[in-house]
Amino acid sequence: MGRYCEEVKKVSIELMKALLESLNLNPKTTIIPLTKKLEDGMQVMAVNCYPPCPEPELALGLPPHSDYSCLTIVYQNCQGLEIMDSTTSSWKLVPHVPHALQVHVGDHFEVLSNGLFKSIVHRATLHRDRTRLSIASLFSLGMDDKMGVATELVDDDDKKKYRESSFRDFIDFLASNDIAQGKNFIDTLKIQNNNND
């Protein structure tokens, strides 16, 4: 597991570099410093075991939520992950590709990109006859490092749409909110009036 953690972190850093470059951010002032912060930042591993359920339509493995992280990389042994299609407000089953890793953009990357990339709302479903295993690797800045909107993505036409936050802010949110009731961390970060704060 230790070796997997190391290797999946390398993958996450390379993916983050590519995503940051796709936003046309300044390499010296944004990409290199942010990449360094991610290398030194938090990596949370969540290993989940979902046993068979005789009536899977009556239960969920995990309720709908988005991840606080910049990126989440998931490995699973079988189908069971569903994502919310925001255009139709319906759940879509993510196909299982054996030995493939699935990548989710998290809340902090949505903030960084000023909404150009969207955090994905997802849930885990259960199987009638099969145990499902998943390993989720969540990558973010350090506990108290704040993620904010990249300055290059804000101007007179494109206002800042999110407040900055840290991993600790997310932990505080979890302590006082029930994600099973549909509360998402990203919603607390959205600036409703489009004024800079």
Helices and strands as residue ranges (DSSP letters): H 2-22, I 27-31, H 32-39, E 42-50, G 56-58, E 62-65, E 71-76, E 81-85, E 90-93, E 102-105, H 107-112, E 122-124, E 132-140, G 151-153, H 167-176, G 179-181, H 185-189
